Amino acid sequence: MKFVHYSVMKEECLSGLDLKSDGIYFDGTLGGAGHSYEILKRTAPSGRLIATDLDKDAIKNAEEKLREFDGRFKLYNTNFKNIDQVLDEEGIAQIDGALLDLGVSSYQLDNRERGFSYLSDEIRLDMRMDQSSGKSAWEVVNYYEKSKLAYIFSVYGEEKFADNIAKNICEVRKIKPIDTTGELVKIIDRSIPYKFKQNGHPAKKVFQAIRIEVNEELDGLGDCLKNIVKRLKKGGRLVVLTFHSLEDRIVKQTFKDLETDCICDKRFPVCVCGKKREIKILTKKPIEASAAECEENTRSHSAKLRIIEKI
Ligand SMILES: C[S@@+](CC[C@H](N)C(=O)[O-])C[C@H]1O[C@@H](n2cnc3c(N)ncnc32)[C@H](O)[C@@H]1O
């Protein structure tokens, strides 16, 4: 299957990075390599790019797509949370900019074999970005306790009928395991009252929730942003694109923490915490995609872009 992905807010991300022709950049979420390609093109002839992706297919596709820039990029099939190990291995102490375009690529969603899509039918539940390790959606759906399933659906999916869906999953799996995306969609569909099914596909929120759980998308995200900031040169930029409110809240809060000086009790006469502000937030409000982009690419609707600069 061809690797297709629309790079969200491409121009906004690239200008946010404030590219320099001899800079070193980190793209933690390589995906279809759309942003990476532009970083390499616009930093010719000597800019460097280090990129990571959990998905082997993304790495394979990018090796081909970025071939014309051979010698200026290195790709790692690993979690961007391992940025320290990756940069250490490259002998790079500090970088000029980093980009995270969080979540899944259209390729992952559209490739039905990967089990991410509620539109596919007889596909085994999987949803792992890295198919070589970790728990799959099958294990989550078939082994998690009812209360944990309900929690995930409610918190990660903001699904109103989380309890009912979890209860019905547990009843069905007492008889036989829930193996496919189609079986799960049917259970979700009959757990939601008809009048609440008007806004989009009834399984959309639960599938998003399971995907976040399977790939541990929110775990350690805040700490990882702090690590990336440590690796930025003074004046270096971090650009983060999020696609749902939970992710965006973590990014917003982490940036606020990093921008805050002393956190001592106001009644203390002198600072004892020693905390110093590390960044300047360049987007007081997140940037959203233009109407024209949203028309071209529906996924851009929910995107929020936040940019900071190391001070
Ligand atoms: C939205 S796509 C990125 C698209 C890319 N910016 C482009 O222009 O084509 C997100 C990609 O990040 C990868 N990904 C998500 N979380 C990751 C993580 N923690 N570590 C490494 N890769 C991750 C996914 O596998 C997916 O390929």
The ligand as a Gaussian input file, in Angstrom:
#p B3LYP/6-31G(d) Opt

LIG

0 1
 C        0.895000      12.376000      12.367000
 S        2.128000      11.268000      11.857000
 C        3.470000      12.327000      11.396000
 C        3.395000      12.808000       9.998000
 C        4.597000      13.582000       9.500000
 N        4.833000      14.777000      10.273000
 C        4.484000      13.938000       8.032000
 O        4.540000      15.109000       7.669000
 O        4.332000      13.015000       7.205000
 C        2.679000      10.621000      13.357000
 C        3.762000       9.566000      13.247000
 O        4.421000       9.518000      14.502000
 C        4.643000       8.201000      14.889000
 N        4.659000       8.216000      16.356000
 C        3.650000       8.489000      17.193000
 N        4.056000       8.441000      18.466000
 C        5.384000       8.155000      18.424000
 C        6.378000       7.989000      19.416000
 N        6.102000       8.102000      20.723000
 N        7.642000       7.746000      19.022000
 C        7.950000       7.651000      17.698000
 N        7.037000       7.758000      16.713000
 C        5.770000       8.022000      17.065000
 C        3.526000       7.401000      14.275000
 O        3.932000       6.071000      14.066000
 C        3.285000       8.163000      12.976000
 O        4.021000       7.599000      11.919000

